[in-house]
């Protein structure tokens, strides 16, 4: 199911988002709803990446960065 998405467009960007999602799932074991929200956001950004201009990709990258920052803050408060 994921292979066509990896092969379409920029596969490295897609793989980075998937690895990032797995990392967030691992970090947020206690908050499965938050982890699911992060995965859905990343898949949505992949869909947008296939259709939008580079300016919008920059905005998508900023959204990912903000989400990672919040994930790290959550990790620090949990531990």
URVEN-V944866 format. One record per residue. N is the residue number from 1. D_CENTER is the distance of its C-alpha to the mean C-alpha in Angstrom with 2 decimals. Layout:
BEGIN
<<N;D_CENTER> <N;D_CENTER>>
END
This chain:
BEGIN
<<1;17.54> <2;14.51> <3;16.98> <4;17.88> <5;14.38> <6;14.20> <7;17.69> <8;17.28> <9;16.45> <10;14.58> <11;13.79> <12;12.79> <13;9.85> <14;8.80> <15;9.71> <16;7.92> <17;4.41> <18;6.50> <19;8.16> <20;5.68> <21;5.23> <22;8.96> <23;9.67> <24;8.55> <25;10.63> <26;13.32> <27;13.49> <28;13.62> <29;16.18> <30;18.43> <31;16.21> <32;14.98> <33;14.57> <34;12.18> <35;10.08> <36;10.43> <37;9.50> <38;6.04> <39;5.77> <40;7.75> <41;6.05> <42;3.31> <43;6.75> <44;8.60> <45;7.40> <46;8.45> <47;11.60> <48;12.24> <49;11.95> <50;14.79> <51;16.98> <52;16.72> <53;18.47> <54;17.38> <55;17.85> <56;15.24> <57;12.78> <58;13.74> <59;13.04> <60;9.48> <61;9.14> <62;11.00> <63;8.89> <64;5.91> <65;9.08> <66;10.59> <67;8.11> <68;8.46> <69;12.09> <70;12.52> <71;11.24> <72;13.75> <73;16.34> <74;16.09> <75;16.55> <76;19.53> <77;21.08> <78;20.88> <79;22.49>>
END
